[in-house]
Amino acid sequence: MGFPVGYTEVFLPKLFVHTLSFLGFIRNLISALFDFMGLTNFLETDAVWPENPTRTTPEHPPVSALLIREILP
């Protein structure tokens, strides 16, 4: 026995994954081309990137973190 070769439901996810991979490749290619030409301002992304990425500590750390700091020497 074995897995049937003509099982059509297997082809749909494979085609879907390949299509998404191709679209991602096209997106990265366009982004790289715009970056190379200096036109990155024309690409509007919804992501907001901070100017200076720094590690921030919360104003009120969790109680477990406070207890661990008290216990450790």
N, C-alpha and C positions, 0 to 999 in steps of 0.2 A: 504494500500500500504506500502511502505517503501523502504528501500535500498535493491537492489537485492543481495542475499547472494552469488551467483556465479559470481560476478563481478571480473574478473581476473586481472584487472589493479591495484586493491588494494593490491594484494598479492606481486607484484613485488617490490614496494617501501618498504613494510614491510620486505621482505626477504633481500633487499639491506641494510636497516638500521641494521638489526640483523647481517648481515655479517660484516659490518664495525665495529660494536660494538665488535664482536668476535675478529676481527683482531687487534683492539685497545687493547683489553684485553691481547692477546698473546704478543703484542709489550711491554706492560707494565710489563708483567710477565718476559719476557726475559731481559728487562732492569733491573728489580729488582734482578734477579738471577746473572747477570753479576756484579751488584753493590755489592751484598752480597759476591761474590767470589773475589772481588777486580780486576775485569777485565774490568773496565769502559773505559779504554783506547782503547779497541778493538772496541767499539761502536763508529763509526764515524757519528756524526751529523753535519748538515750544520749550525746549530745555533752557533753563536759566543757569548759567555757570557763574560762580562767584569770581570776583577779580583776583583776590588773594585767598586761595583755599588754605585755611588753617584749621587746626583741630581745636574745637571749642569744647569746653567742659560745661555741663549743665549747671544752672544756678542751684538747683536742689537735687543733689545726687540721690540715687536710691538708698533706702535704709540698709540694704544688704551691703552696699559698697561702703557706707559709713561704718558698719560693724566690722567689716574686714579690715579697714584701716585702723580701727581701734585695737583689734586683736594682734595684728602684725607688729613686730618690734620696729 
